């Protein structure tokens, strides 16, 4: 029996990025910029401040997306299960008490 090759489309394995960064984080950045702009009022100072801060955050998101596109998902898994995987220096330490009902 010959092995059968099935092509996998590239869109099934590539992560969803928007403007080079994680899609949800970039959208939260845009919405946060718009909200901050309208809460501060439309002046030249507020537009410049929000543009600079939003641009710096977007550059950080693009760098994060280039380094590891799934970094946000890995961080959320870490935050969810961090009580189960404490950092220990040796193997003979007492295991942490796991709280029930999480």
LINURKA-V592994 format. One record per residue. N is the residue number from 1. RES is the residue in one small letter. OMEGA is omega as a letter, one per 40 degrees, with the letter a starting at -180 (* if undefined). BURIAL is + if it has 16 or more other C-alpha atoms within 10 Angstrom, else -. Layout:
# LINURKA-V592994
n-><N | N>
res-><RES | RES>
omega-><OMEGA | OMEGA>
burial-><BURIAL | BURIAL>
This chain:
# LINURKA-V592994
n-><1 | 2 | 3 | 4 | 5 | 6 | 7 | 8 | 9 | 10 | 11 | 12 | 13 | 14 | 15 | 16 | 17 | 18 | 19 | 20 | 21 | 22 | 23 | 24 | 25 | 26 | 27 | 28 | 29 | 30 | 31 | 32 | 33 | 34 | 35 | 36 | 37 | 38 | 39 | 40 | 41 | 42 | 43 | 44 | 45 | 46 | 47 | 48 | 49 | 50 | 51 | 52 | 53 | 54 | 55 | 56 | 57 | 58 | 59 | 60 | 61 | 62 | 63 | 64 | 65 | 66 | 67 | 68 | 69 | 70 | 71 | 72 | 73 | 74 | 75 | 76 | 77 | 78 | 79 | 80 | 81 | 82 | 83 | 84 | 85 | 86 | 87 | 88 | 89 | 90 | 91 | 92 | 93 | 94 | 95 | 96 | 97 | 98 | 99 | 100 | 101 | 102>
res-><x | x | x | x | x | x | x | x | x | x | x | x | x | x | x | x | x | x | x | x | x | x | x | x | x | x | x | x | x | x | x | x | x | x | x | x | x | x | x | x | x | x | x | x | x | x | x | x | x | x | x | x | x | x | x | x | x | x | x | x | x | x | x | x | x | x | x | x | x | x | x | x | x | x | x | x | x | x | x | x | x | x | x | x | x | x | x | x | x | x | x | x | x | x | x | x | x | x | x | x | x | x>
omega-><a | i | a | i | i | i | i | a | a | a | i | a | i | i | i | i | i | a | i | a | i | a | a | a | i | i | i | i | a | i | i | i | a | i | i | a | a | i | a | a | a | i | a | a | a | i | i | a | a | i | a | a | i | i | i | i | i | i | i | i | i | i | i | i | i | a | i | a | a | a | a | i | i | i | i | i | i | a | a | a | a | i | a | a | i | i | i | a | a | a | a | i | i | i | a | i | a | i | i | i | i | *>
burial-><- | - | - | - | - | - | - | - | - | - | - | - | - | - | - | - | + | - | - | + | + | + | + | - | + | + | - | - | + | - | - | - | + | + | - | + | + | - | - | - | - | - | - | - | - | + | + | - | - | + | - | - | - | + | - | - | - | + | - | - | + | + | - | + | + | - | - | - | + | - | - | - | - | - | - | - | - | - | - | - | - | - | - | - | - | - | - | - | - | - | - | - | - | - | - | - | - | - | - | - | - | ->
